[in-house]
Amino acid sequence: MTMPATGSVRVPLGERGYDVRIAPGLLDRAGEELAGLLPSDRLVIVTDQTMAATPHLPRLEASLAESGLKTRTVTVPAGEASKSFGVFAQLCEAVLEPGIDRKTTILALGGGVVGDLAGFAAAALLRGLPFVQVPTTLLAQVDSSVGGKTGINAQAGKNLVGAFHQPRRVLIDPTTLDTLPLRELQAGYAEVAKYGLIRDAGFFAWLEEHGQGVIGGDQAARAFAIERSCAIKAEIVGDDEFETKGGRALLNFGHTFAHAYENLTGYGNRLLHGEAVGIGMVQATELSVRAGHLPAETTDRVRRHLRELGLKTAPGEVTNQGFAADAMLTAMRRDKKASQGRITFVLLQRLGQAFTSDQVDAAVLQDLLERPV
């Protein structure tokens, strides 16, 4: 597998299609990218308190100003807790207060929380505003910034309130990862590994060889991993934008477990989304093994790779007591993919080929939850 140098991925959605640009230093050229693309020169940048303290916000503001774009910035608290009704309402009021029109663009600068929250505001305000994603975390760059899913969490579960709202463009500058804490990089890497597991076994094998470089700052490895991840997601989203055909659901590999773990830990810093996904992917792989689809050593291979890069791979690494099976089942039944009480899982037919199933044997699932690998 060779490293591409295109720096661009097209999300093929007809008139709603858009480009994902990937290049070091792109933050300093954001104005050039957006000036001729947006319907007006007015933008509202939405970011969080952590990002506001980095050099990235001034870089972006300066680039937009040089291209004649007028901006103001709204800052929200950092962390998953901001994906709430309360913060969403405050954000909407802050965006509306000085006056906007339907040509005003909302630009999300930050990680997945900022992108989900700002995107949902863009979808709701004035019944739809232009939207741009400028993701600054690995998780957001390879996953949440592409595909148009926006939303907030509810007490009943994660991402249960939201809308599909595609961005006009996604600008990915891998140099923003240089200021990202190691834990955030590791958490985002889980989503990178996911693409290899569900769609491209060769990519997963490449990650086994080069994953340390992705985490450690090898710019070529990072650029390739980001671009390949975005290309796989763009292909899946292009075929199933609104998750009605079953294909897009494959992107939730490990997430049925992960969302339950997040729900039971309160959506806080105790367990990051990507960390939960890493654990969930090991459990989903083992569920595939126990359902007879994979050889037993596949679970060991996935677990070994994630552990080598410092990710959590078992529920006991989050809490010594683990998670009660009944509590997990209750949380899983609240998942968006559940239907009439049946839990839908993404399983592996083989490495690089995934499928969805709501026919998992209840006894097998119960045993896995009671005795997780």
N, C-alpha and C positions, 0 to 999 in steps of 0.2 A: 504494500500500500504506500503510495507516494503522497507527499504533501502538496495540496493545491495552492495556487497563488492568486486566485481570482479576486478574493476580497469581497465577494458579493454573492448573495443567495437570493433568488427570487421566490416569493411566496405566491404561487399561481392561483389567484382567486378572481380571475376575470377583471372587471372594473374595480374591484376592491383589492387587487393584487398590489404588492409593494416589494421593495428591495430591503434586504438586510445588508448593510455595509459593515465590513470588518477590516479595520486597519489601525495600526499604532498611530497615535497623534490625531485621530479622527475628531476628538473632542475640540481640538483647535481649528478644525475646518468645518464645524457643524453649520456655521452660517452659510458657507458656500453650498452645502448639501441641501439646505432647507429654503433658502431665499426664493428660489424660483418654483418651489414645490407647494408652498402653503398658500391658502386663499387670501391672507392678509398679512400685515407686518406685525401683528400683535400676538404675543405668546404669554402664557402664564406657566412658569416653571414650578413644578411641584417636587419637592425634595424632602429629606428628613434631617433631623438635627445632626446626625453623624456625618452625613455627606456635606452639610453646610459648613462643617469645620475643616474640610479638606480643600486642596487647591482646585478640585475639579469643578466646583460651581463657578468660581471666578473665571476659569478658563472658558467654560461654556458661555457665560454671560458676555465676555469680551469678544468671543468669536461671533456671536449673534449680533452684537452691537456693530461690529465692523461691517457686517452685511446689511445694515440698516434696519434690523429687526428690533422691535421695542418689547422689552420684557419686564415682568415683575415676578417676584419669587414668593411662594407660599411654602412654609416649612411645617412639617408634621412631626410628632414624636417618632423616634426610631423604634423598631421592633414589631413583632407579629401582633401585639395588642392593638396597634393602630388600625388593623383591618377590622374595625368595629363600627357599629351604627353611629356611635357618638362622634368619633373622629371623622367619619365620612360626612356627617352633617356639618361639622365645623369647617371641613375643607370646602364643601359646596358654598357655604356662606362667605368664606374668605375669598373664593374665586369670584363670586357674584357681586360682592360689596362695591367695588369701584365702578362696576358696569362693564359688561362684555357683550359681544354679539355672536351670531352663529358662525362667524368666520374666525373667531379667536381660537387659537390652538392651545391645547393643554400638552405640555411636555413633561414627561416623567424622567427625573434624573435620580437614579438610585437602584436599589435592589428590588426583589420581587414584591415586597410589601408596598413600596412606593408605586411601582408599576401597576399592580392590581388595584390599588386605591385610586390613583389618579385616572386610570383607564375607566373605572366605573363612574367616576365623576364626569369624565368626558362623555360617556355614553348617556348619562342622565341629564346633565345640564343643557337647557334649551333643546332637549330631545336629541342631542347629539352634536358634539363639537369635534373638529379635527384633532387628532391625537398623534404624538410622536413619542417613541420609546428611546431613551438613552440609558441602557442598563449598565451598572457599574460593578456588579458582583458576578461571579462565575455562574451561579445558579440562574440569575436573571438573563445573562447573555445567551445561555444555551437552551433556556426553557421558557420562562414565564413571559419574556418580552416578545416572543414570536407566537402568533396564532390567534390573538384577539380575545383570549379569555380574561375577563376582569371581574373583580368582586371583593366581597368582604366575608368575614366569618360570622356565624350566628352561635348562640349558646348551644344549639343542637348539633353543630358540626362546622367543618371547615369549608369555606367557599360556597356556602349554600345560598348566598344572595349575590347576584351579579348579572352580567350581560356579556354577549359577544360584541366586541367593538374593535375592529381592526385598526392598527396604526397606519399612518401615511408612510412612515419610514421607521426603521430601527437602525440606530447608529451605535456600533460596538467598537469601543476603543480598548483593546486589551491592556493598555498601560494603566488603566484604572485599577487593575488587579494588583498592581505593585504596592498599593496602600491597604490592601484587604488583609485582615487578620487571618492567620493560618487556619483557624477553625472554620471561618467562612469559606475559604477556598476548598477545604476538605468536604464541607457540606455540599457545596455546589458541584463538586466532582461526582457525587452520587448520580446526579442527573446526566452527566456525560456518560458514565458507565451504562446507564439505562439504555441509551440509544444502541450501543453495541449489543446488549443482551436481547433487545426486542427486534432488531432489524438487521444488524450487520456484525456477524461473528468475526469477520476480519478486522473490523474496527476495535472490537473488544480485545482481540489478540494484540493489536497495535498498542492499546492502552496498557496491557499487561507489561509491555516493554518500555513504554514511554510515559506512563502515568506519573512517575516521580518528576519528570521534567515539566509536565503540565502544572503540577502543584508547586514545584520548586522555582519556576520563573523562566523556563526555556521558552523564549518568545515564539520560535517556529513551531514548537510542539503545542503551545497554547493556541496559536492561530489556527492550526490544523484541527485540533480538537473542537474548538468553537465552531469553525466552519462546517465540519462534518456533522456535528450535532444539529446545527441549524438546518442543514440540507435535509437530514432525515426528518426533522420535524416539519419542514416546509412541504415535503412530499406527502406526509400523512395528513397534514391540515388541508392541503390543496385538494385532496380526495374526499375529505369528510370534515368540512369547516365547522358544522354545528353538531358534530358527534351524534349523527342520526344513522350512520351506516355501520358503525361498530369499529371502523378502522382507527379513529382518533382515540377511542377508549384504550388502545394499546399503550398510549403515552402514560397511562396511569399504572404501569407495572410497579408493584410494590406499594402503591399509594393507598390501597384499601387498608392495609395494615398501618401505614404511616399516618394517615389522617386520624385513625383511632388512637395511636400513641400520642399524637399531638393534642387531641381532645382530652385525653385522660391526664395529660401533664399541664393543661391550662394554657396552651399556645404561648408559652413564655420562653425565656432564654435557657431554661433547663434542657430543652430539646429543640434544636433548629430543624426546620423543615427537611433540609437535605440529609441531616443525620437520621431523621425518622425514615426517610426514603431508603437510605442505605440498609437499615435494619429490615425494613419492609421487603426489600428486594431479596434479601437472604431468605426470609420466611416464604415469600412467593415462589422462589426457586425450590425450596424444600417441599412446598405444597405440590409443585409440579412433579417432583421426584416421587412423593408418596401417592400421587394420582397415576403413576406409571408412565409418565411421559419422558423422563430424563433419567440417566444413570446417576447413582448416588454421589459420585465424585463431582458432579457439576456444582452442587451446593458448596462443597469444599473449595472448588476453584473460585467461585464468586466471593465467598467469605475471605479466602486468602488474599485475593487482590485488594479488596476494600480495606482489610486490616493492614496490609503493607503500606497503605497510604494514610493510615491513622484514623479511619472511620470506625464508628461503632457498628457492630454487626449482630448484636443480640440484645433483647429487651432488658436482660439483667445488668447491662452496662448503663442503663438509664436509672433503674431503681433496683436495689437488691432484692426487693420483694417481687419483682416482675409485675406483670399486669394480669389481673384476674380474668379468667376466660369469659365469664358472664359479662363483665364490664366491656371487654373487647367486642364481644358479639353485639351488645347493645349499640356501641359506637359505630360498628361496621354497618349495621342496618340503617343508620342515618346517612350513610354515604350516598352521594348523588347517583351513583351507578346502581344502587339497590332498587329492586322493583318488587312490589307486593311482598315485602319481607324477605325476599331472596337476595343474598349477597353475591355480587358479581366480582369475580377475580380475573386478573390478567395472569395467565400462566404461560409457560414456555413449552412449545412442542419439541424444540431443540434450541441450542444456543443460536441466537439471531433470528428466531421465528417464534412470535408470540400469538396468542389467541385469547379470547374472552370466554368465560364459562360461569354460569350460575348453577351448575350441577355438581359442585364439589360435595363429596360425601360428608355429611354432618359429623359423623364419628371421627373421620380423618381430621377435619378442621378442629374439632374439640380437642383431640389429642395433641395437635400441633400447638394450640393456644395454651394448653396446660403444661406441655413439655416442649417449649420452643427450642430450636437448635442453637 
